[in-house]
Amino acid sequence: MTKTKFPLLGGLLAIALFIGVPATAAPIAVGNGSSVTLNFNGYEIFNNSLINIPGLSGQVTLSNFLLSGSQVTFNYAVSNTSGAEILTSRITNFVFDVTNGVVNSGSVTGVFTGIVLNANQPNGIGSVEVCLTLASCPGGAGDNALAKGASGSGTATLNFAAPVGSSITLDNLHLRYQSVTCIAGSPCSPPGSASGDVVTPPNDPGVPEPSTYALMSLGLACIALGSRRRK
């Protein structure tokens, strides 16, 4: 009896691990005509502890990529989707790295008004290659920033040190929030600033990561082994 219980138990534990594995953002490859939608959470680091801020969120859509020689252009749309737990918040910049090319200049139109290269970001993010911003990175932008419920769009151009080929890969994508205040009892400390990580894979929030599939397969295999032994 003992020999048949342990494989079944192992399978159930593996499936429990599968259910608990969070989706993590992988690098995003984009080419001509690509479109990706990214959902972001909100967090801050206070006294060396990471504090998730319930309700603080944003969304970014990148679309209509055009790669031509050493230049890449794309459209962007940004929305401050913060929920009822958040009294005020402002999105001030959107940052990312390009892992297979060196950006040496850029320009932007629309809600963002400038590009800063190789800028430092707080909350453990560090240096990022490209910062689309309304002011400095990571500084504030006053009333021009995207308040809760607001959205904006525009076009960005990145000039690379060498031809980029048919695709580029974006990584280390984050949002920057400022003027964050929350309802009583929230873990955030108003007024303050925060950062956002990608919380769902682009355009496909329900698909598990490859490591998740491996855990699920292991669990199913253990259950099948236990069934055969009981027979």
C-alpha positions in Angstrom: 0.0 0.0 0.0 2.8 2.4 0.9 4.5 1.9 -2.6 1.4 3.0 -4.4 0.7 6.1 -2.2 4.0 7.8 -2.7 3.9 8.2 -6.5 0.4 9.5 -6.2 1.4 11.9 -3.5 4.4 13.0 -5.6 2.1 13.7 -8.5 -0.2 15.7 -6.5 2.7 17.7 -5.1 4.0 18.4 -8.5 0.7 19.6 -9.7 0.4 21.9 -6.7 3.8 23.3 -7.7 2.5 23.7 -11.2 -0.5 25.7 -10.0 1.7 27.9 -7.8 4.3 28.8 -10.4 3.9 32.4 -11.5 4.2 33.5 -15.1 7.4 35.4 -15.7 8.2 37.8 -18.5 10.6 36.4 -21.1 12.5 38.5 -23.6 10.2 39.6 -26.5 11.3 39.3 -30.1 9.7 41.8 -32.5 9.9 42.3 -36.2 8.2 44.2 -39.0 4.5 44.6 -38.2 4.8 43.0 -34.6 2.3 44.0 -31.9 2.6 43.1 -28.2 0.4 44.1 -25.2 2.1 44.2 -21.7 0.3 44.3 -18.3 2.3 45.7 -15.4 1.9 45.5 -11.6 3.1 47.9 -9.0 5.7 47.6 -6.2 8.3 49.5 -4.2 11.3 48.5 -2.1 11.1 49.9 1.4 13.7 49.1 4.1 15.2 46.5 1.7 11.9 44.7 1.5 9.8 44.3 -1.7 6.2 45.6 -1.1 3.6 44.7 -3.7 1.0 47.5 -4.0 -2.5 46.1 -4.7 -4.4 47.9 -7.4 -1.4 49.7 -8.9 -1.2 48.7 -12.6 -0.6 49.9 -16.1 -0.7 48.6 -19.7 1.6 49.2 -22.7 0.9 48.2 -26.3 3.8 48.3 -28.8 2.7 48.0 -32.4 3.5 48.6 -36.1 7.2 47.9 -35.8 9.3 48.9 -38.8 12.9 47.8 -39.0 15.0 49.4 -41.7 18.8 49.2 -41.6 19.9 50.6 -38.3 16.6 52.3 -37.5 13.5 51.0 -35.7 10.2 52.8 -35.4 7.1 51.7 -33.6 3.8 53.0 -32.1 3.1 52.9 -28.4 0.0 53.3 -26.3 0.1 53.6 -22.5 -2.8 53.3 -20.0 -2.9 53.8 -16.2 -5.2 51.0 -15.2 -4.9 51.4 -11.4 -7.8 50.1 -9.5 -10.0 51.2 -6.6 -7.3 50.6 -4.0 -5.2 53.5 -5.5 -6.3 57.0 -4.9 -3.7 58.7 -7.1 -0.9 57.5 -9.4 0.9 58.9 -12.4 2.9 56.9 -15.0 6.0 58.9 -15.9 8.1 56.6 -18.0 8.5 53.2 -19.7 11.9 51.5 -19.9 13.4 48.5 -21.6 16.7 47.0 -22.9 17.4 45.8 -26.4 19.5 42.7 -26.0 20.8 42.3 -29.5 21.7 45.8 -30.5 23.2 49.1 -29.2 20.9 52.1 -29.3 22.9 55.3 -29.8 20.1 57.8 -30.2 16.3 58.1 -30.4 13.3 60.4 -30.6 9.7 60.2 -29.5 6.4 62.0 -30.2 3.1 61.9 -28.3 2.5 61.5 -24.6 6.1 60.8 -23.9 8.3 63.7 -24.8 11.9 62.4 -24.5 14.2 59.4 -24.7 17.0 59.0 -22.2 19.6 56.3 -22.9 21.4 54.2 -20.2 19.3 55.7 -17.4 19.2 54.3 -13.8 15.9 53.2 -12.3 15.1 52.6 -8.6 13.6 49.6 -6.9 16.4 47.2 -7.8 16.1 47.7 -11.6 19.4 49.5 -12.2 20.6 50.7 -15.6 18.3 50.4 -18.6 19.2 51.1 -22.2 16.0 53.0 -23.3 13.7 55.2 -21.2 10.7 56.8 -22.8 9.7 59.6 -20.5 7.8 62.8 -19.8 10.7 64.3 -17.9 13.9 62.9 -16.6 14.5 59.2 -15.7 13.5 58.4 -13.1 12.3 61.9 -12.2 8.7 63.2 -12.1 6.6 64.9 -14.7 4.0 66.8 -12.7 0.6 67.2 -14.1 1.7 66.0 -17.5 2.0 62.4 -16.4 -0.7 59.8 -17.0 -3.0 59.9 -14.0 -5.2 57.0 -12.9 -7.6 56.2 -15.7 -5.7 58.2 -18.3 -4.1 56.9 -21.5 -1.8 58.3 -24.2 0.0 57.2 -27.3 2.7 58.2 -29.8 5.6 57.0 -32.0 9.2 56.2 -31.1 12.3 55.9 -33.2 15.5 54.1 -32.1 18.8 54.5 -34.0 21.2 51.7 -33.6 25.0 51.5 -34.0 24.7 48.8 -36.7 21.9 47.3 -38.9 19.5 45.3 -36.8 18.4 42.7 -39.3 14.8 41.3 -39.3 14.1 41.5 -35.5 15.1 43.0 -32.2 14.6 41.5 -28.7 13.2 43.6 -25.8 13.9 42.7 -22.2 13.9 44.2 -18.7 10.6 46.1 -19.3 9.2 48.3 -16.5 6.9 51.2 -15.8 7.6 54.0 -13.4 4.8 55.4 -11.2 4.9 58.6 -9.1 2.5 60.5 -6.8 1.2 57.1 -5.6 -1.4 57.4 -2.7 -3.6 54.5 -1.5 -6.6 53.8 0.6 -6.2 53.4 4.4 -4.6 50.0 5.2 -2.7 49.6 1.9 0.9 48.6 2.2 2.1 51.6 0.1 3.3 54.7 2.0 1.7 57.8 0.4 2.8 59.9 -1.3 5.5 57.8 -3.0 6.9 56.3 -6.1 6.9 52.8 -7.4 7.9 50.6 -10.3 6.0 48.0 -12.4 7.0 44.6 -13.7 5.4 42.7 -16.5 2.9 40.3 -14.9 1.6 38.4 -17.9 3.3 37.2 -21.1 2.5 39.5 -24.0 -0.9 38.8 -25.6 -1.1 35.3 -24.0 -1.8 35.5 -20.2 -3.1 31.9 -19.9 -0.1 30.0 -21.4 2.3 28.5 -18.9 6.1 28.8 -19.2 8.1 25.8 -20.4 9.2 25.0 -16.9 5.6 24.9 -15.8 4.8 22.4 -18.5 7.7 20.2 -17.2 6.3 20.3 -13.7 2.8 19.4 -14.9 4.2 16.5 -17.0 6.1 15.2 -14.0 3.0 15.2 -11.9 0.9 13.4 -14.5 3.7 10.8 -15.0 3.8 10.1 -11.2 0.0 9.6 -11.1 0.1 7.2 -14.0 2.9 5.2 -12.3 0.9 5.0 -9.1 -2.2 3.7 -11.0 -0.2 1.0 -12.8 1.3 -0.2 -9.5 -2.2 -0.4 -7.8 -3.3 -2.7 -10.7 
